[in-house]
Amino acid sequence: MNKHGGRPLAPRTSRSGRSRGGTSTGIPRKRRDRGVGSGGRRPERSGFGNQIQCVKKVADELTEFGEFGLYRPAKVGPSLVVRGVPEGLGGGRPPLGLSSLSNSQDTPSEGDQADPEETGFPSRVSTKRHGLSGMSTKGRRFIGDFCLLSEQIKRKMAMWTVNLEDGWYLELKATGKWPLFQRRLIDHLTQLLVDGGDVSLVLGVVELAPKRGARTGRPYPHLHIVTSGWGARASDGKWLIGPQVMDGLVVKALASCGIRVDGVVAASNVEQIRQSVKAYLRAYLKKQVDLPSVDTSDGWIELIPRQWWNRSAAARALVDGHYFRLPPEFVYWMLAQRAKLEELKLGIGGVSVVGQRKTLTGLRDIEIEYFRFFSPAAISRAIELWLLYERDPCSFFEEVRACLGKGDLDRQNAEHARAFSEAAKGEIRDWLDILQLAPA
């Protein structure tokens, strides 16, 4: 029995000589208080998943609203951004007898041209090579949502970084099987976690190695994989994940690509996530692929990923299970009362550019309004105020004046958030039950 009361110590984060952390000076550092928005407090992440599912239950009961309106129903996720998309803007098929938007804007048809958002090239270039524009907007949004939800169990999460030897890169380039290796690595890790009784939350992102790229000018992709299973043990009593175990998964993934590995493999670095899941991926998310600076001749374009991220089925179920829809009437009210909601310090609004359209005077931006709530408790409070407004507008304005008259809105919102958090814990016993939605 050790000083931890018999609890086994966590495995080493990396092999000798491969540690990535700095040394501690022993001097405690003062934590910075970073607020969100003007005067807003940083949202409490403890029980974050429970709180979102509690809001989702309330939103699902608003069935009498939302059949028709000026705005489309708002799809809201862990980022808590509610977008006001006007009815008829984007999505769906064109009316019967009318041309699609691409034809009406005098652009090539889908059969002649790839999506510029997928390729990163001008719309007139006819190429269908995916991945050349780097991480897609959808991928960034999924990664951000996954990181927010994983904060609740970050002590059980680990970061696995995979770097291959130069010879393996050459074989993957020659065979064009980097996408297969990338996918098989996630599959083998997921199967390992499932066999060990873990929830198998896995998210992998690809980055072009900056040092190797600067030295050779060629693309050398490596993987950063956020995974659950840290501190868990397999049926044989050994650690479920660790450098040696992960190296074995690399060998299996390479074998799936027809690459035989001789000798000892040292391709993995594994460490526990200690501070924040998003902090480990924030630097990567800010990076963009500078394709013109990368030499992709002689077949090296095969090492430019077509898909810059992969996830397990459980990771998708986790994120999808924390999305909900709000009716068009709420969206209209929210945008109309944006100033009041900001005054109550429930969130902050803005305008985002989502595309461009051709006009007689040139290209014009397509803009939509949005409102970003500071916490699930804030969006719950907004729904309460909206229902109050629907019943009696005068009562809503009186409630706002009463809140502002009490002063110290930060304290009021903090008290409401604590009460909402306790209620959510009682309402949602285990927020990870949402993983039962994972497909077989």
C-alpha positions as CSV (number, residue, x, y, z in Angstrom):
1,M,0.0,0.0,0.0
2,N,1.4,3.4,-0.9
3,K,0.8,6.9,0.5
4,H,-2.3,7.3,-1.7
5,G,-4.2,4.7,0.3
6,G,-3.6,1.7,-1.8
7,R,-4.5,3.4,-5.1
8,P,-2.0,2.5,-7.8
9,L,0.2,5.3,-9.1
10,A,-0.4,6.6,-12.7
11,P,1.8,5.3,-15.4
12,R,4.8,7.4,-16.5
13,T,3.9,10.0,-19.1
14,S,6.7,9.1,-21.5
15,R,9.9,7.1,-21.8
16,S,13.2,8.2,-20.5
17,G,14.5,11.2,-22.4
18,R,11.2,11.9,-24.1
19,S,9.4,14.0,-21.5
20,R,7.9,17.2,-22.8
21,G,7.1,19.1,-19.7
22,G,9.2,21.9,-18.1
23,T,10.6,21.8,-14.6
24,S,8.8,23.4,-11.7
25,T,10.3,26.2,-9.7
26,G,8.2,25.4,-6.6
27,I,6.8,29.0,-6.6
28,P,3.0,29.0,-6.8
29,R,1.7,31.1,-9.7
30,K,-1.3,33.3,-9.4
31,R,-4.1,32.1,-11.6
32,R,-5.4,34.8,-13.9
33,D,-9.1,35.5,-13.8
34,R,-10.1,35.6,-17.4
35,G,-13.7,36.8,-17.8
36,V,-15.9,36.1,-20.8
37,G,-17.3,39.1,-22.5
38,S,-17.8,42.5,-20.9
39,G,-18.2,41.9,-17.2
40,G,-19.0,38.3,-17.6
41,R,-17.6,35.6,-15.4
42,R,-15.9,32.5,-16.7
43,P,-18.5,29.8,-16.9
44,E,-18.3,27.0,-14.4
45,R,-17.2,23.8,-16.2
46,S,-18.0,21.4,-13.3
47,G,-21.1,19.5,-14.4
48,F,-21.1,21.2,-17.7
49,G,-22.5,18.2,-19.6
50,N,-25.3,17.8,-17.0
51,Q,-26.3,21.4,-17.4
52,I,-26.5,21.3,-21.2
53,Q,-28.6,18.1,-21.0
54,C,-30.9,19.9,-18.5
55,V,-31.3,22.8,-21.0
56,K,-31.9,20.3,-23.8
57,K,-34.8,18.7,-21.8
58,V,-36.4,22.1,-21.4
59,A,-35.9,22.9,-25.1
60,D,-37.4,19.6,-26.2
61,E,-40.6,20.5,-24.4
62,L,-41.1,23.7,-26.4
63,T,-43.1,21.8,-29.0
64,E,-45.9,24.3,-29.4
65,F,-43.5,26.9,-30.8
66,G,-41.5,26.9,-34.0
67,E,-43.6,25.7,-36.9
68,F,-43.4,29.0,-38.8
69,G,-41.3,32.1,-38.3
70,L,-38.9,34.7,-39.7
71,Y,-36.0,32.5,-38.6
72,R,-35.1,28.9,-38.9
73,P,-34.9,26.8,-35.7
74,A,-31.6,27.4,-34.0
75,K,-29.3,24.3,-33.5
76,V,-27.3,24.9,-30.4
77,G,-24.3,23.0,-29.1
78,P,-21.8,23.1,-26.3
79,S,-20.4,26.4,-27.6
80,L,-23.8,27.9,-26.6
81,V,-24.0,30.1,-29.8
82,V,-27.5,30.8,-31.1
83,R,-27.5,32.0,-34.7
84,G,-30.3,33.8,-36.3
85,V,-30.5,32.2,-39.7
86,P,-33.3,33.8,-41.7
87,E,-35.9,31.4,-43.2
88,G,-34.9,30.5,-46.8
89,L,-31.2,31.3,-46.3
90,G,-29.1,28.2,-47.3
91,G,-30.0,24.6,-47.1
92,G,-32.7,22.6,-48.8
93,R,-33.5,22.3,-52.5
94,P,-34.4,25.2,-54.8
95,P,-38.1,25.7,-55.6
96,L,-39.6,23.6,-58.4
97,G,-38.6,25.0,-61.8
98,L,-35.9,27.3,-60.5
99,S,-32.1,26.9,-60.8
100,S,-29.9,26.1,-57.9
101,L,-28.0,28.9,-56.2
102,S,-24.7,27.9,-57.9
103,N,-26.3,28.2,-61.3
104,S,-28.1,31.4,-60.5
105,Q,-24.7,32.9,-59.5
106,D,-23.1,31.8,-62.8
107,T,-20.7,29.3,-61.3
108,P,-19.8,25.8,-62.6
109,S,-22.0,22.9,-61.6
110,E,-21.0,20.4,-59.0
111,G,-19.9,17.9,-61.7
112,D,-17.3,20.3,-63.0
113,Q,-16.0,21.9,-59.9
114,A,-15.1,21.0,-56.3
115,D,-16.3,22.9,-53.3
116,P,-13.9,25.9,-52.7
117,E,-14.3,25.4,-48.9
118,E,-13.0,21.8,-49.3
119,T,-10.1,22.6,-51.7
120,G,-9.0,26.1,-50.8
121,F,-8.5,27.0,-54.4
122,P,-10.5,29.5,-56.6
123,S,-13.9,28.3,-57.7
124,R,-12.8,28.0,-61.4
125,V,-10.2,25.4,-60.7
126,S,-11.6,21.9,-61.4
127,T,-10.1,19.7,-58.7
128,K,-11.7,17.4,-56.2
129,R,-8.7,16.8,-54.0
130,H,-10.0,17.2,-50.4
131,G,-7.9,18.5,-47.5
132,L,-5.9,21.1,-49.3
133,S,-7.5,23.9,-47.3
134,G,-6.7,22.4,-44.0
135,M,-9.2,21.9,-41.2
136,S,-12.8,22.4,-42.2
137,T,-15.2,24.6,-40.3
138,K,-17.2,21.6,-39.3
139,G,-14.1,19.9,-38.0
140,R,-13.1,22.9,-35.9
141,R,-16.6,23.1,-34.4
142,F,-16.6,19.4,-33.5
143,I,-13.2,19.6,-31.9
144,G,-14.2,22.7,-29.9
145,D,-17.4,21.0,-28.7
146,F,-15.6,17.8,-27.8
147,C,-13.0,19.7,-25.8
148,L,-15.6,21.6,-23.8
149,L,-17.5,18.4,-22.9
150,S,-14.3,16.5,-22.1
151,E,-13.3,19.0,-19.4
152,Q,-15.6,17.2,-17.0
153,I,-13.5,14.1,-17.2
154,K,-10.1,15.5,-18.0
155,R,-8.4,13.5,-15.3
156,K,-9.2,10.4,-17.3
157,M,-8.0,11.9,-20.6
158,A,-4.6,11.6,-22.2
159,M,-2.8,13.1,-25.2
160,W,-1.1,10.7,-27.5
161,T,1.3,12.1,-30.1
162,V,2.5,9.8,-32.9
163,N,5.6,10.5,-35.0
164,L,6.7,8.0,-37.6
165,E,10.2,7.2,-39.0
166,D,11.2,8.7,-42.3
167,G,11.2,5.3,-44.0
168,W,7.5,4.7,-43.1
169,Y,6.5,8.0,-44.5
170,L,8.2,7.1,-47.8
171,E,6.3,3.8,-47.9
172,L,3.0,5.6,-47.1
173,K,3.7,8.1,-49.8
174,A,4.5,5.5,-52.4
175,T,1.3,3.5,-51.6
176,G,-1.0,6.4,-50.9
177,K,-2.2,4.8,-47.7
178,W,-1.8,7.6,-45.2
179,P,-5.6,8.0,-44.9
180,L,-5.9,4.2,-44.2
181,F,-3.1,4.4,-41.5
182,Q,-4.8,7.5,-40.0
183,R,-8.2,5.8,-39.8
184,R,-6.9,2.4,-38.6
185,L,-4.9,4.0,-35.8
186,I,-8.2,5.4,-34.4
187,D,-10.0,2.1,-34.9
188,H,-7.4,0.1,-33.1
189,L,-7.3,2.5,-30.2
190,T,-11.1,2.5,-29.9
191,Q,-11.2,-1.3,-29.9
192,L,-8.5,-1.4,-27.2
193,L,-10.6,0.9,-25.0
194,V,-13.8,-1.0,-25.6
195,D,-12.2,-4.3,-24.7
196,G,-10.9,-2.7,-21.5
197,G,-14.4,-1.5,-20.6
198,D,-13.7,2.2,-21.2
199,V,-16.1,4.8,-22.7
200,S,-13.8,5.0,-25.7
201,L,-13.8,8.8,-26.3
202,V,-11.2,9.3,-29.0
203,L,-10.5,12.4,-31.1
204,G,-7.4,12.6,-33.4
205,V,-6.2,15.6,-35.4
206,V,-3.3,15.7,-37.9
207,E,-0.6,18.3,-38.0
208,L,2.3,18.8,-40.5
209,A,5.5,18.5,-38.5
210,P,7.0,22.0,-38.5
211,K,10.6,21.0,-37.8
212,R,10.8,18.3,-40.4
213,G,8.9,20.5,-42.9
214,A,11.3,23.4,-42.4
215,R,14.3,21.1,-42.9
216,T,13.1,19.3,-46.0
217,G,10.2,21.3,-47.4
218,R,8.1,18.2,-47.5
219,P,4.9,17.3,-45.6
220,Y,5.4,15.0,-42.7
221,P,2.1,14.5,-40.9
222,H,1.9,13.4,-37.3
223,L,-1.1,12.8,-35.1
224,H,-2.3,14.3,-31.8
225,I,-4.9,12.1,-30.3
226,V,-7.0,12.9,-27.2
227,T,-8.3,9.7,-25.6
228,S,-10.0,8.5,-22.5
229,G,-8.6,5.6,-20.5
230,W,-5.9,7.3,-18.5
231,G,-5.3,5.5,-15.2
232,A,-7.5,2.5,-16.2
233,R,-6.2,-1.0,-16.1
234,A,-6.7,-3.9,-18.5
235,S,-8.0,-7.3,-17.6
236,D,-4.4,-8.5,-17.0
237,G,-3.8,-5.8,-14.4
238,K,-1.5,-3.7,-16.6
239,W,-2.1,-0.1,-17.6
240,L,-4.7,0.2,-20.4
241,I,-2.8,2.9,-22.2
242,G,0.9,3.7,-22.2
243,P,3.9,4.3,-24.6
244,Q,4.5,0.6,-25.2
245,V,0.8,-0.3,-25.7
246,M,0.5,2.7,-28.1
247,D,3.5,1.7,-30.1
248,G,1.9,-1.7,-30.6
249,L,-1.2,0.0,-32.0
250,V,1.1,1.9,-34.4
251,V,2.6,-1.4,-35.6
252,K,-0.9,-2.8,-36.2
253,A,-1.9,0.3,-38.2
254,L,1.2,0.1,-40.3
255,A,0.5,-3.6,-40.9
256,S,-2.9,-2.7,-42.2
257,C,-1.1,-0.6,-44.8
258,G,1.2,-3.5,-45.8
259,I,4.2,-2.1,-44.0
260,R,6.3,-4.6,-42.0
261,V,8.1,-3.3,-38.9
262,D,11.3,-4.8,-37.7
263,G,12.8,-4.1,-34.3
264,V,11.6,-2.0,-31.4
265,V,9.2,0.9,-32.3
266,A,9.4,4.2,-30.4
267,A,6.8,6.4,-32.1
268,S,4.5,7.3,-29.2
269,N,4.5,10.0,-26.5
270,V,1.6,9.7,-24.0
271,E,0.8,12.1,-21.2
272,Q,-2.1,12.9,-18.9
273,I,-4.1,16.0,-19.6
274,R,-3.7,18.0,-16.4
275,Q,-5.0,21.5,-17.1
276,S,-7.4,21.7,-20.0
277,V,-8.3,19.5,-23.0
278,K,-8.7,22.5,-25.3
279,A,-5.3,23.9,-24.2
280,Y,-3.6,20.9,-25.7
281,L,-5.3,21.5,-29.1
282,R,-5.6,25.3,-29.1
283,A,-2.2,25.9,-30.8
284,Y,-3.1,23.4,-33.5
285,L,-6.5,24.8,-34.1
286,K,-5.0,28.2,-34.8
287,K,-2.6,26.8,-37.5
288,Q,-3.4,27.0,-41.2
289,V,-1.9,24.9,-43.9
290,D,0.4,27.0,-46.0
291,L,0.3,24.7,-49.0
292,P,2.3,26.9,-51.4
293,S,5.3,26.6,-49.1
294,V,5.1,22.8,-49.0
295,D,6.8,20.8,-51.8
296,T,4.2,18.2,-52.9
297,S,5.9,17.1,-56.1
298,D,7.0,13.5,-56.8
299,G,3.9,12.1,-55.1
300,W,4.3,13.9,-51.7
301,I,0.8,15.2,-52.0
302,E,-0.3,11.8,-50.8
303,L,0.9,12.9,-47.3
304,I,-1.4,15.9,-47.3
305,P,-4.3,14.5,-45.3
306,R,-7.7,14.4,-47.0
307,Q,-9.3,14.3,-43.6
308,W,-7.6,16.4,-40.9
309,W,-9.5,14.8,-38.0
310,N,-11.1,11.5,-37.0
311,R,-13.2,10.5,-34.0
312,S,-14.7,7.4,-32.4
313,A,-18.4,6.6,-32.5
314,A,-18.6,7.4,-28.8
315,A,-17.1,10.8,-29.4
316,R,-19.7,11.6,-32.0
317,A,-22.5,10.4,-29.7
318,L,-21.2,12.6,-27.0
319,V,-21.2,15.7,-29.1
320,D,-24.4,15.0,-31.0
321,G,-26.2,14.2,-27.7
322,H,-25.5,17.7,-26.4
323,Y,-27.1,19.5,-29.3
324,F,-30.6,20.8,-29.1
325,R,-32.9,23.1,-31.1
326,L,-34.6,26.3,-30.0
327,P,-37.8,27.5,-31.8
328,P,-37.8,30.5,-34.3
329,E,-39.9,32.6,-31.9
330,F,-37.1,32.4,-29.3
331,V,-34.5,33.3,-31.9
332,Y,-36.5,36.4,-33.0
333,W,-37.1,37.5,-29.4
334,M,-33.4,37.0,-28.5
335,L,-32.2,39.1,-31.3
336,A,-34.8,41.8,-30.6
337,Q,-33.9,41.9,-26.9
338,R,-30.2,41.5,-27.4
339,A,-29.4,44.8,-25.6
340,K,-31.4,43.7,-22.6
341,L,-29.7,40.3,-22.4
342,E,-26.3,41.9,-22.7
343,E,-27.3,44.3,-19.9
344,L,-28.2,41.4,-17.7
345,K,-24.7,39.9,-18.5
346,L,-26.2,36.6,-19.9
347,G,-24.0,36.7,-23.1
348,I,-22.8,38.9,-25.9
349,G,-24.1,39.3,-29.4
350,G,-22.5,40.0,-32.8
351,V,-22.6,39.6,-36.5
352,S,-20.7,37.0,-38.5
353,V,-20.1,36.7,-42.3
354,V,-21.1,33.3,-43.6
355,G,-20.6,33.8,-47.4
356,Q,-20.8,36.1,-50.3
357,R,-23.3,36.7,-53.1
358,K,-23.0,38.4,-56.5
359,T,-24.8,41.7,-57.1
360,L,-24.8,44.2,-59.9
361,T,-22.3,46.3,-57.9
362,G,-20.0,43.3,-57.0
363,L,-19.7,40.8,-54.2
364,R,-21.6,41.5,-51.0
365,D,-21.1,39.7,-47.7
366,I,-23.9,37.5,-46.3
367,E,-24.2,38.3,-42.6
368,I,-26.2,36.7,-39.8
369,E,-26.7,37.8,-36.2
370,Y,-25.8,35.5,-33.3
371,F,-25.8,35.6,-29.5
372,R,-23.2,33.7,-27.5
373,F,-24.4,32.8,-24.0
374,F,-21.9,32.6,-21.2
375,S,-23.1,29.4,-19.6
376,P,-26.0,26.8,-19.7
377,A,-27.5,28.6,-16.7
378,A,-27.5,31.9,-18.8
379,I,-29.4,30.3,-21.7
380,S,-31.8,28.7,-19.2
381,R,-32.4,32.1,-17.7
382,A,-33.1,33.5,-21.2
383,I,-35.7,30.9,-21.9
384,E,-37.4,31.7,-18.6
385,L,-37.5,35.4,-19.6
386,W,-38.8,34.6,-23.1
387,L,-41.6,32.5,-21.7
388,L,-42.4,35.4,-19.3
389,Y,-42.5,37.8,-22.3
390,E,-44.8,35.5,-24.2
391,R,-47.2,35.5,-21.3
392,D,-47.0,39.2,-20.5
393,P,-44.4,41.6,-22.1
394,C,-44.9,44.1,-19.3
395,S,-43.9,41.5,-16.7
396,F,-40.7,40.8,-18.6
397,F,-39.6,44.5,-18.6
398,E,-40.5,44.7,-14.9
399,E,-38.3,41.7,-14.2
400,V,-35.4,43.2,-16.1
401,R,-35.7,46.5,-14.2
402,A,-35.9,44.6,-10.9
403,C,-32.7,42.6,-11.7
404,L,-30.8,45.8,-12.8
405,G,-32.1,47.6,-9.7
406,K,-30.6,45.0,-7.3
407,G,-27.2,45.7,-8.8
408,D,-24.1,43.3,-8.7
409,L,-25.3,41.2,-11.7
410,D,-22.3,39.0,-11.4
411,R,-23.4,37.9,-7.9
412,Q,-27.0,37.4,-9.1
413,N,-25.9,35.3,-12.1
414,A,-23.4,33.3,-10.0
415,E,-26.2,32.4,-7.5
416,H,-28.5,31.4,-10.3
417,A,-25.7,29.3,-11.9
418,R,-25.1,27.5,-8.6
419,A,-28.8,26.7,-8.2
420,F,-29.1,25.6,-11.8
421,S,-26.0,23.4,-11.5
422,E,-27.4,21.7,-8.4
423,A,-30.8,21.2,-10.1
424,A,-29.0,19.7,-13.2
425,K,-27.1,17.2,-11.1
426,G,-30.4,16.1,-9.6
427,E,-32.1,15.9,-13.0
428,I,-29.3,14.3,-14.9
429,R,-27.7,11.6,-12.8
430,D,-25.0,10.5,-15.2
431,W,-24.3,12.8,-18.2
432,L,-22.3,10.0,-19.9
433,D,-25.5,8.0,-20.3
434,I,-25.8,9.8,-23.6
435,L,-23.1,7.5,-25.0
436,Q,-25.8,4.8,-25.2
437,L,-26.8,6.5,-28.4
438,A,-23.5,5.4,-30.0
439,P,-24.1,3.3,-33.1
440,A,-23.1,-0.4,-33.0
